[in-house]
Amino acid sequence: MIIRDAQNKDLESLAKLGVRLNKYEWDCDPKLKIKIATIKQTKKEFSNNLRSKNTKILVAEIEGNLIGYCIGSIEKPKHFNFKRLGYINSCFVDDKFRGKSIGKKLIGSMDDWFRKKRIKVVELGVLHVNISAKIWRKMGFQDYYIKMRKLI
């Protein structure tokens, strides 16, 4: 298994994985009304991210097949006293390859990119019903902000 930068040739496979992540999030809690994008929409979003100088897409690959990805970006926080911070936009590993530390390796490589960019703080968002929240905590992420919602 290798971790490498995503390329244009990966867009179709990335889009398929991205749609699977959307469906997984929808299944976590359909009341959240998460929009499930089409492969075409997701492919365009990945393509835009590939062109951004402040965004990095890493892929995990086994024998030429993409089995996971991680998107990270550098952002200017709106409400906190940091000039810049890293943000994990999304991270997904194919079900068949979970439990093999692939997500951990993707995040480790993304952390390396953030360090090269002199980023000191990394954030991410995770659905409250997503079991991966435990995994994020094991990787050093801590709860610090709760965003709440109510339907009216």
Secondary structure, 3 states (H helix, E strand, C coil): CEEEECCHHHHHHHHHHHHHHHHHHHHHCHHHCCCCCCHHHHHHHHHHHHHCCCEEEEEEEECCEEEEEEEEEEECCCCCCCCCEEEEEEEEECHHHCCCCHHHHHHHHHHHHHHHCCCCCEEECCCCCCCHHHHHHHCCCCCCCCCCCCCC
